[in-house]
């Protein structure tokens, strides 16, 4: 562990030296990604210089296409194998109203979907399973579900199903993470409080028509602010809400209205789907799809052997060694996600459904938090571990949303000397001369760090951050002395509402929704505010970002620029890396795309031969 002389410390100290040396070479050359996720105009030259100095080849996500090249003629039917890359089993909460983790979302996408779809600018269109119109004041939306949209058991998807989903999310026994997504509806507060038996703002006009009146007209409504996932009332309507998420109808025999139907499930390991001939977009081109969990360490072998046609994610650190893999085409796009380090500043108040900020928490001093950000070199991490396909994060709105990402805000640049100065001035001194700083009262300061396991760089990456903090005199140790698998990590960080008090710092990742509104991770009344931080100015700006004034794009940009600056100053969390998706797809596959607004859907996928092409 940190603070003890051992072979492992020497190894990671060498890694630290390598990264710091790389950073020293690059410091004068640092370039911030521009607001499209692309490198700026000088970046190619900088990359060439970095490659010469570091010996590492760097890549740009701009050099990838997000749509597969079609080669060959499609066969009739056929099968497709999808690798869900994970070092742990998927949890198996297979309903959009209840799931919490990305692995379950990967399973869900093949058999279920929302009623609305969106374009490349993340704006809802009328091309989905339902259409919509809004009133002149922007508060009332009328939705019409298309006549041929049916559940897999043949029952029609109805307006009652859509209403029922809202009622379940608002129920006191609801045990999922999305109750906050339906609060901006007229009459919802009264329904939640139990003073009304119905939600006055939702009207079932007919079997296929639903009208919803929102409390506030907000730009977020048409970019992700509408709850679009119905819940089959004919299946769940007589079930106690507290029992739904653990029911066989969610865990073993889930239902949807997507392009494929669930045939068999091996819990946590695999799912076999068969095509939904009655799919509203048209009969899928494939007969069957098999999803299976693939450990991150064997992704390359599985692709080379033709065991899978594609994977949910490809470890970008492995791309350089496999860029020339002959049997696949690599697709790429800027990801709607970022990695971050968070600080535990309180706990979740289960009774009142709000965060309970603790101003006396170990990590309460923002100068300590800011110094820890200055102490780490995320540019070097992105280059060394990810070969330029991840890059240093600066603010908490990523470049996947270029209209609102503030590319002029530099965040907290790598500056260990400034970090030391900040710690000195804040009163964190090395009193006993052992190389580690004590707290402001002169007591031993040891911080516990929770980080997830994953691919083969998860451990050295976690140890890099620990060593970087040690370099400025802070003693940080891995929680339980080990990395945590995905489900255990989020359970202990607080995804179920119970925060592990042993955690001081944690390394997370956040998949950003199509709506730029960051409230889902940072509002004081959302469960996923894992730092448990609250701030009056934060609340004001988050509310302003989805207010009527924010319909003016320039005003909304100004609001979110101010919010990004606030978060850089207060640092309840700090971004470490922005991400790209690099996804290999077998050469036999046709009509496959990643990213948003491509016009390709899962029912479009076809293949040119019966089995994947092996290397």
N, C-alpha and C positions, 0 to 999 in steps of 0.2 A: 504493500500500500504506500501511498504518498508519505514521505517523511522517513522512510526506512530505506537503507541502502540494500539494494538487491539487484539481481540480474534483470528483473523486469523494469526496475526504475532506470537502469542504465540504457536498456533498449528504448524506452519511451523518451528518455532524455535525448538520445541520438535522433529520434524522430523529431523532437522539438527543435533541436539544432538545425536539422535539415529544413524544416518549415520556416524557421526564423531566417535562415540564410536565404532561402528562396524569397521571403518577403523583403529582405534588405535589398536584394537585387531588383525587385519589382517596384519598390515603394514609390520611386519617382515616376513610374509608368502607370500607376493605377488609373483605371478608367471606370466610371460608373456606367452601368447599362442604361441606355436611353429608355424613353417611356414606351417603346414598343417591344421591349424584351430583347432588342437587337443590340449588338455592340455598337459604339459610336463610330464615326467615320475613320477615326485614327486607330481603331481597335486592331484591324488586321496587321498593321505594322507592329503594334505593341505585342501581339501574339507571336509574331516572328522573333522579336527580340527576346521575349520570355522563353521561347523554345530554345534559342541558342544558349541562354544563360542557365536554364534549369535542366536541359537535356530531356524535358518532357514535351511531347507533342500535344498542343492544345487545339480544341475544336470549338466551332461556333454552331449554335442551334440554327442559325440562319441558313446553313448549308443543307438542311434536311427538308424533304417534302413531308406533309402530313397525310398524303393520299397515296395508297399503294398503286404501283404501275401494274396494269393488267396485261398479262401475256398468256396466250393460249385460249382455248375454247372451254367453256364450262361443261361439266358433265351434269347429268340429271341427278338431283339429290346430292348424296354424299354426306360425309361426316366432317366434323371440325373439332379440334382439341384445343382448349384454352387453358394455359397454365396460370394459376393464381399464385403469384410469387409471395411466399410468406414463410417465416420460420416457426409459425404456430398454426394450429387449426383455426378455421373460421368459426366464429361463435355460433352461428346458425339462427340468429334472430332474423328470419327471412320475410320481413314485411317493412315497407318503406316508412310506415308510421311508427315503427319501434326500433329499427336497427340503429347501431351507434358507430360501428367501425367500418373502414373501407373494405376489408375482406368480405363482409356480408354484402356491401353494396356491389362488389364485383359479381357475387352470386346472383343478386337480385336483378341486375341489368338485363340478364338473358330472358327472364320470364315476366318481368313487370316493368312499369314505366309510369311517368306522370301523364296527366291528360293534356298538358301543354308542352310544346317544344319551343326552342329558341334559335335565333340566328347567330352569326359570327360575332355580333356585337352584344350578345347575351340578352336580347330583347325578345319577349314572347311573340310568337307568330300565330297565325291561324292554320298552320300546317299540321298541327298535332291531332290527337284524338278528340279534342274539343276546340271550339272557336270561342272568341270573346268579343264583346263590345263594351265600351265604357261610356258612362254618362258625361255630360258636358263639364260637370264639376270634378270629374275624375275619381269620385268616391264610390260609385255603384257600377259593378261589372255584371254583365249577363253572359253566362256561359251556356253553350249548347254542345252536348256530347253527341258525337256522330252516331248515326243509327246502327252502324255495323261494329260498334265497339262492345265486345262481350267478354265476360269472364271465361276462364278456361273450361268451366263446367257448362257453358252455353247460356248462362243467365246474363242478361244485359247489364252493363255498367250504367248505373242510374244516378240521377241527382240526389236521391236518398242516400246512396253510398257515399257520395261526396260530403253531404251534410253530416252523415254518421262519423266520418273520419274527424271532422272538426269537433264533434261532440266528445269523441274519445280523447282527443288531445287535450281537451279542456276539463276532463273528468278528474276529480281528486285522487282517484286510484291509478291514473295513468302513470306508468313507470318507464316511459321512454324519455328521450332528450329534447323533444320538439314542441313542448307546450308553449314556448315563447313565440312560436311561428304563427300563431293564430290570435294574438292579443289585439291586433289592430282591426277588430271587427265590431261593428255596432252591436251592443247587447252582450258581448262576450264577458265583460267584467261581471255583469249581473248573473250570468249563467254560471260562471266559475264560483261566485260567492254563494250560489244557491238561492238567490232571491228571485230567480226566473227559471221557469221550466224549459224554456226554449231560447234559442239565440235569435234575437229580434232582427239582426242584420243579415240573416240567411233565409232566403225564401225558395222553397221548391216550387217552381212554376209549373213543371210537368215532369214526366218520367225522365226526360233527357235535358231539361233546362233548369239551371240554378242561378239565382241572383244573390250577390253578396254586396252589402254596403259596408264600406270601411270607415273607421273613425276619421282618418286623415287620408287625403289624397297625397300620395307620395311617389316619387320616381322609382322607388324600389318595387312597387307593385308589379310593374311590367318587366322587371329584371330579377325575378326570384322571390318577390314578396307575397305571392299567392300560393297557398297550400294546394298542390295539384294532385295529391295522391288519395284516391278514394279507398274506402275500406268496405269489403263485401258484407253488407248488412245481413244478407240471407245466410251467411256463415257465422258471423261474429255477433249479430244483434242480440241474441239471447244469452250471450256469454258474459260473465262478470268481467269488467274491464281489467281488474287486477290479474285475471287468468289468461288474458289474450296472448301476451308475449311469450308465455311458456307453453301454450297450447300446441297440440299436434298439428293444427291447421296453420301454425306459423313455423314450427320446428321440423315436422316430418312431411307434411303434405301441403306445402304452401301453394297459394293460388295467385294468379295475376291475370293480366290481359295482354301480355307482351307477345313477342314473336315465337317463343318456345314455351313448352309446358314442362314442369318438373316431372321426371319419370321415376328416378331413384336417387336417394341420398345416402352416402356413407358419411355419417356425422363428422363434420370438421375436416373431411378429406377430399370428397369428390361429389359431383352432382352430374347426373345424366339427364339431358333434356331431349324431348322430341318436338318436331315442328308443330306449331299451332296453325293448322290449315285454315282456320277461320280468322286469322290475324287481320286487323282492320286495314293495314297498309297493303295487304296482299300476302299470298302464301309464300313463306320463306323459301329461299333457294336451297337450303340444306335440309336433310332429313333429321339429323341428330347433332347435338353438341355435347361434348364432355368437358366439364371443368374439373381440374384436379390441382391440389395444392402441390407446389414445387418449392423445395428449399432454395433460398437465394444462392447457395453455394454450388448447385448443380444445374442452374438455368442453362448455361452454355452447352453442357453435355446433352440436355434434353432437346435443345434446338438442333444441334448437330445431328443427333440420331433420328430426328423426325418424330420424336415422341409427342411434341406439341406443335401446333401451327403458329401460335404466338403466345405472348405472356402479358400479364397485367402490367408488369413493369420490368425493365431490364436494368441491372445495376450499371449506372453510367460509368462507374470506375472500371468496368470490364470492357467498355466499348473499344478502346484503342487496340486491345489484343484480339478483338473479334470483328473489327470493322470490315474485313474482307471475307467474312463467312459466306461461302458461295451459295448456300441453299436458302438464304433469306434476303429480304430487302429491309433496311433500317428506315423507319419513319421517325420523325422528330417534331416537337412543338414545345413552346414555352408552357410550362405546367401551371395550372391554377392552384399553386401550393407553395409553401415555404417552410423551412425548418427554423426553429427558434429555441432559445433558452429562456425558461420562465423562472420566476422567483415566488415562493410561497409566502403570501402576505396575509393569510387569514384562513377561513374555513367556510364551508357551505352551510347556510342556515336552512335546514330541510323544512322546518315548519313554515317559514315565511317565503321560501323559494328565492332567496337573495344571498349574495355573498356577504360574509361577515368579516370585514376588514379589521386586522389587528395592528394598530400603529406601533405596538411593542414587539412585533415579530423580529426574528433574527435578521431578516433581510429587509427590514423596513427603511433603512437609510438609502435613499436613492443614489447618494454618492458612492456607496459600496457597489450598488448594482451597475451604475454607469462605469465605474472603474473596471468591473469584471468584463464589460463589453469592450472597453479600450484594450484590455489585456490579450484579446484573442485576435488572430489574424485570419479572417475568413476568406480574404482573397487567396492567401496561400493554401488554405484548406481546399477551396474550390479548384485551384490549379493542381495541387499535389494529389488529392484523392479522386477528383472528378474530371480532371483534364479539360477544364474550362466549361464543362457542360452543367456545372452549378457554379454560381458566382455569389460574391458577398452581398448579403441583404443589407439594405439601408433603412427602409421604413416598413411598416406593417401593412401597406397596400402594395402588392407585388406588381411587376411589369406585365403580368398577364392581363391586367386592367389598365392599359396605357393611358386612357383618358384621365385617370385619377391617381396613378402612381406619381409621386413627386420626385422626379429624377434630379431636381436641384438640391434636394436634402441629402447631405452626405452621411447621415447617421452618425455613428461614433467610430471614427477611423482608428485603425490599429495604432496604438501609441502606449507601450508599456511604461514609459517614463512618466507620461501624464497620469496613467493609472496609479502609479506609486505615489505621485504628488497628491492626487485626490484622496487616496487612502490616508496619507500622512495628515492632511489638513482636516479630514473627517474624524481623526482620533484613533485610527486603527494602527497601533504601533507594535513593533517587535520588542516587547518589554523584557523578556527573559533571554533574548539573543539566540534563540534556536532556529532563526530563519523564517519563522511564521509569526504573523501578526495576531495580537490579542484583540478582544473587543474593546469598546470604549471604556469599560470598567476595569480593564486589565485582566479579564478572564480568558481562558483558552477559547479560541474561535475555530471550530471545526464545522464545516458545512457538508451536508449529505446530498449527494447528486444522484438522481434517478435518470437512467438512460436505457433505451431499448436495445435489445439484441437484434440481429438481422443478418446482413451479409458479413464477409470476412474482414471488412474494414470497420465494423461497428465498435469493436474493442479498441483498436488503435485510435479511432476518432475520439471516442470518449476520453481516452487517456491523454490525447493531445490537449483537450480543454482543461483537464485537471492539471497537467504540467504547465500550461500557459498561466493558469491562476497561481500555481506554486511560484512561478517566476516573478510574480509581483508580491509574494509573501503571504498568499492565502492558502489555507489548508482545506482542501476539498477531497472528500472520499466517496467512492461509489456506494450507493445504498446497498446494504447487505454484502458489499464486496463483489458484486456481480451485476451484469446487465439483466434486464427484465424482459421477458417475452411480451408481445404486444398487449394481450388481454390483461395480464397481470399489471403491466405498467399503467394502463389507463384506469384500471380499477383502483390502484393505489394513489394515483394522481387526483382521482375524484370523479370519474365519469358516472359513478353510481351515487354520488352525493356524499360519500364518506372519504374525507381527506386523510391520508396517512400523515400523522404529525411528525414522523421521522424525516420527511422530505423537506429540504430547504430550497433545492434547485432541481430543475428537471429539463430534459431536452425533448421537445415535442415536434410535431409537424402538423400543419393545418392545411387542409384542402379548402380553398376559397370557393364559395358558391358563385353562381353566375352573377349574383348581385354584389356590387362592390361594398355594400353596407357591412362594416366589420363588427356589428353588434353581437353576432353569434358567438364570438370568442371573448369579447371585452365589455359587454354591457353588465351592469351590476346585478341583473336579474336573470342571467342565463347560467345554466349548470356548467357549460364548457368554459366559463371564465375560471380556468384552473388556478390562476395566480391568486384568485380571491381578492383582487384589488378593486377598490371603488374610489371615485374621484368626481367631484361636482362638475368640473370643467369637462371631463370625459363624457359624463352623462349629457351635458348640454350639447356638445358637439355631435355626439351620436344621434341625438334627437333632431338636431338641425339638419343632419345629413339625409334624413328621410322626411323632412318637412315639406310643405308646399313651396316654400321659397327655393328648395333644392331642385325643382323642376327646371330652373335656370341652370344649365350645365356649368356655366362659369361660376355661379355662386356655389354650386355643389363642389366643384373643384377647389374653390377657396376654403370651404368648410373642411374638406378632407385633407387639404394641405396643412391646415391649422391643427387638425387632429393628429396627423403624422408627426408634426413637430412636437406636440404635447407628449406623445408616446416616446419619442427620442429623449425628451427631457426627463420624464418620470420613470421610464424603464421598468414597468412591471414585468415585461418580457423584452427580449431584443431579437431581431431576426438574425439568423446566422447565414443561411444560404437561400437564394432563389433557385428554382429547380427547372430543369427541362425534362421532357419525356423522350426517351429514345426506345422505340419499340420495334423489334425484329418480327417480320411476318414472312412465313414460308412462301416460296415462289409459286406454289400451286394455288395460292389464294387470290381471289378476285373481289373487287368492290369493297375494300377494307380501308378505313380511315381512322385517324385519331384526332382529338380536338373538337372544336365546336363549329357548327354551321357549315359542315362539309357537304351536306345533302345526301350522305350515305348513312344507312341504318343497318342494324344487325340482320334484318330480314333480307338485305341485299347481298350478303356474303355468299359466294359460290366457290367451288374448287374445280381444278382442271383434271384431277386424277383422284383415285380412291384413297391413297395414303400420302402423308406429307413426304416431301422430297428430303432425303438425307444428304448430308455433306459428302 
